[in-house]
Every structure is written in structure tokens, then in C-alpha cells.
Amino acid sequence: MSPIRIGILGAARIAPAAAIRPAAGVAEAEVTSVAARDPQRAAAFAHKHRIPKVAPSYQALIEDPEVDAIYNPLPNGLHAEWTLAAIAAGKHVLCEKPFTANSDEAAQVAEAASGTDLVVMEAFHYRYHPFARRVAEIIESRELGKLRRVETAMCFPLPKASDIRYQLELSGGATMDAGCYAIHMARLLGNEEPEVVTASAKLRSEQVDRAMTAEFRFPSGATGTFTASMWSSSVLRITGRAWGDRGRLTMLNPIAPQFGHGLVVSIDGRRRLERFTRRPTYDFQMEAFCAAVLRGEPVLTPPSDSIANMRVIDDVYRAAGLRPRGPLPPGPVDGT
């Protein structure tokens, strides 16, 4: 069977790690084309990464009959538009997280994909690594006993004010970037959909959070909190913890275990440390995407999961007194 021919929308910084290198190591995939707003940048990107073809526009790439699937790493505010365009053109899509600007857009994408044979998958790469799969297995087994508490954090430094992740018109903010991971991990550990109770933001500019904390509760009665930061006193923290009435679980760097990680489980006073392969999470994600496209195997991050994650993100913004991301209302941004 021929490899899946993947076209990349945008010469994004994440593309080499998330798509180009994984495709080079997975026999069922190959990156064949790229498009960018700046044709010169696209050409330079293609030359550097040995991509055979440069399309003159995003739409031209999507409509290319020699492209089977689209990798969409565009800014958050453009995810829905171009994922919908790809679905309309009959292309499979691997879309970077957060899936869309808000839950309404996520539902729109899910509706467009339903009834087709297309694979539309959100790129929560960590979820495909044996580390996260093992965590899901432990949680589902109820080895910890009745769940009592979940805490997650995704914090890293991004002091550059001009970064697109701080631009409201592109649906930026810490909750969209770091927070989408922290929320996704909380949902993994809770094994239910949480209700947001309170949220508090630190702002980079009007409506744009540089850090966010939120409290939530699960239908089972368990409580939790998440912390997301791109610029705060929490310089670098990527963790997840769950407590049950029999024990606790701690994830250390589940997002990028290739750079060091650990899974610590303590049950009835007995502690164990589990470790996993240092193979990159992105490799496992690419294999899962190809398996879904070529053999119809299920994915762990389909649009239905994306809707659930985006709903929590929307609710966090509302609880913090901010607007969910998406198209800006007419007139100036007034902080309400």
C-alpha cells in the first residue's frame, strides 16, 4: 500500500518535530508538500526539510489530488476554517491542539466529518505514547480506589510578547496553549467530564491570559485543579496527579517523556516507579494516524473528544470573567 501523502499548512515551528521527522520514520507516511502565506518562506522551509513540492496557497495544497491528508499547525484561530476546507476537499486531517477556537467551532468540524470516511484527529500526541496509555489503564482499573482528587499543570516560559500565542485575534492565551494540555490530562485522570467551579487569570493584555488556574469537580464527586502558564512564577512544570482512597498516581512529564519522565504509583503504602520508551510521542501519533487512515483503526482524540476539551476551555474563560476565544465582536476590545 502506498504511503499517505501529507501536505503541511504553514511553515510552523512545530511541524518538523510533529510531522516531518515522524513521517520520515514511519513507512506508511510521507510529507510531500507545504504551503505558507509567504511563498519564499514556504520555499525555504521545503528546501531545508527536503519537501518535494511547494503549493502556491493553502487552498491549492488542500485541493491537490496528490495530497491525501493535511497536517494543520496554523494559529488557533485558523484551525476550524482550514480543517473544514480540508474535509470539504476529501482530505484526512491531523490538526494541532487546541482543535478550534471554541466548542461551537469544534462541533461544526465534528458535524462536517461525520458521515464521511475521513480521519479527523486532534494532535494530542502524548495520548498515543505508552506512558499515557498505561495511565489510562491504571485509572480505568480503579487501582487507586475511589477517585478523590486530580491536579494537573502545564507551565513553561514564553516571555516574548509578540508571539502569536498572545494574540487575541488568533485565539491566543495560556488556557488555549498550555491549558488545553492540562485540561486534557485532568480529563484523562478523572475519566469523566469535569464541571468548572472557579477560575482565575493573570493577564498579558486585555482578554489574553498568560496564566490560569481553575477548580473543577467531576460527576463522581472528585475535585480537582489545573494550572496553566506561559509566563508566571511556575517556570517549568508538566505534571499530573490523582488521589484515590487506596493510593495515588503521579505523572512526571507525560507530554514529552522522550526528554525524561516517570510514573509513580503508591497503593496501600507500596510505591512503584514505572518508566517507558524514550521514543518520541509524535512517532506514536503518526503511526496511529496512519493506522486510522489506512486500516480504519480507532483514534484516541477524535472530534468528539475535542468538543469535550473545548467546552471546558470555554467554561474556564467564562469563570475567569473572560470571553471564550473566537471571532472578535465589532468595535474595540474593552475587557468585558
C-alpha positions, -999 to 999 in steps of 0.1 A, spaced: 0 0 0 13 35 -9 23 58 19 -2 86 30 9 118 12 8 146 37 6 183 30 15 208 57 -4 241 61 21 267 71 59 267 78 52 263 115 80 257 141 62 226 154 60 209 120 95 193 119 90 176 153 53 168 149 51 158 113 82 158 92 105 137 114 78 113 124 68 108 88 104 101 78 105 73 104 71 58 96 69 38 64 32 45 59 36 83 57 55 109 37 54 147 37 51 157 1 41 194 1 39 226 21 21 259 17 26 292 35 13 327 33 48 338 22 59 318 -8 95 325 -2 92 312 34 75 281 21 102 275 -5 130 279 22 111 256 45 107 230 18 144 232 9 155 229 45 133 199 52 135 182 17 98 186 10 94 179 -28 66 204 -35 56 239 -26 19 248 -32 10 284 -41 -17 287 -14 -34 268 14 -64 261 -8 -42 249 -37 -25 224 -13 -58 212 0 -72 207 -35 -41 189 -48 -52 154 -59 -17 141 -50 -22 150 -13 -42 125 9 -40 142 43 -35 176 58 -14 185 88 -28 217 102 -4 236 126 -18 270 118 -26 296 146 -56 285 168 -80 309 152 -74 294 118 -78 257 128 -115 254 121 -115 273 88 -88 252 72 -98 219 88 -133 224 73 -118 233 40 -97 201 40 -128 180 49 -147 196 21 -119 186 -3 -120 150 10 -87 151 29 -79 134 62 -67 159 89 -43 159 117 -50 192 135 -28 207 161 -43 214 195 -64 232 206 -87 218 179 -106 250 173 -111 284 189 -141 272 209 -166 244 214 -191 257 188 -164 255 161 -153 221 173 -189 209 169 -191 223 135 -159 204 124 -173 172 140 -205 176 121 -186 181 88 -165 150 94 -194 128 105 -208 106 78 -176 106 59 -148 81 59 -123 108 67 -100 106 98 -100 139 117 -77 137 147 -66 163 172 -28 162 177 -26 154 215 5 134 207 12 125 243 -20 104 244 -6 79 220 26 72 239 27 40 261 31 63 291 -4 79 288 -19 46 277 -6 30 309 -21 58 330 -55 53 313 -52 16 321 -45 23 358 -73 48 361 -98 26 344 -88 -4 366 -97 16 397 -64 5 412 -63 38 431 -98 31 446 -125 57 445 -111 88 430 -109 118 453 -87 145 437 -69 154 404 -43 181 399 -25 189 366 -1 216 355 14 227 322 38 256 328 66 269 306 82 303 299 71 323 269 81 360 277 81 371 241 51 395 240 48 394 202 43 356 200 11 347 182 1 327 213 -6 360 230 -27 374 201 -64 376 209 -74 378 172 -57 345 166 -75 329 197 -44 330 219 -39 327 256 -24 304 281 -55 284 286 -56 277 248 -20 267 247 -7 252 279 -42 249 294 -55 226 267 -29 201 277 -36 205 315 -73 201 309 -69 171 287 -47 154 313 -73 162 340 -100 146 319 -77 116 314 -71 112 351 -107 119 361 -121 96 335 -152 119 334 -161 153 321 -154 180 347 -175 210 357 -156 242 362 -163 257 396 -139 288 397 -111 302 376 -86 330 380 -65 345 353 -33 366 351 -34 387 320 -8 396 294 -32 421 278 -69 427 277 -87 393 275 -54 374 269 -43 352 298 -6 345 305 -16 322 333 -48 305 345 -58 283 375 -92 267 378 -110 245 402 -134 218 390 -154 188 401 -164 155 385 -198 139 385 -184 112 408 -177 138 435 -140 140 430 -125 175 429 -95 189 410 -75 219 399 -54 227 369 -26 253 364 -16 267 330 11 292 325 32 307 297 46 334 320 45 332 358 64 320 388 59 284 376 88 284 352 86 248 340 61 223 354 45 194 335 27 171 359 -4 153 367 -16 137 400 -45 117 410 -55 105 445 -79 77 454 -89 62 487 -63 34 482 -34 53 467 -21 80 444 -5 83 409 20 110 398 29 117 362 62 135 356 65 150 321 38 129 304 38 154 275 74 148 263 86 117 280 114 114 255 132 141 275 128 122 308 98 111 327 84 89 354 51 74 366 50 69 404 22 48 418 16 43 455 -10 17 465 -17 7 501 16 20 512 36 3 484 54 25 459 65 16 424 82 36 396 73 28 360 92 40 330 86 38 293 103 41 259 121 74 251 108 72 216 91 105 208 53 108 214 50 123 178 61 89 163 33 71 181 8 97 170 19 94 133 16 57 135 -19 60 150 -29 85 123 -17 62 95 -34 31 111 -67 50 112 -64 63 76 -52 30 61 -69 4 82 -98 22 99 -83 17 134 -99 40 161 -82 71 174 -80 83 209 -85 120 201 -114 122 176 -136 153 172 -160 142 200 -131 143 225 -121 177 210 -156 191 217 -154 180 253 -120 196 258 -130 228 242 -162 230 263 -140 230 295 -117 257 280 -147 279 272 -161 274 307 -127 283 322 -127 316 304 -162 324 314 -155 315 350 -125 338 349 -146 367 336 -131 364 301 -147 357 267 -142 323 251 -119 325 221 -133 330 186 -143 358 162 -140 392 179 -171 413 183 -173 446 164 -156 476 179 -126 478 203 -117 451 228 -130 466 261 -120 439 286 -155 426 291 
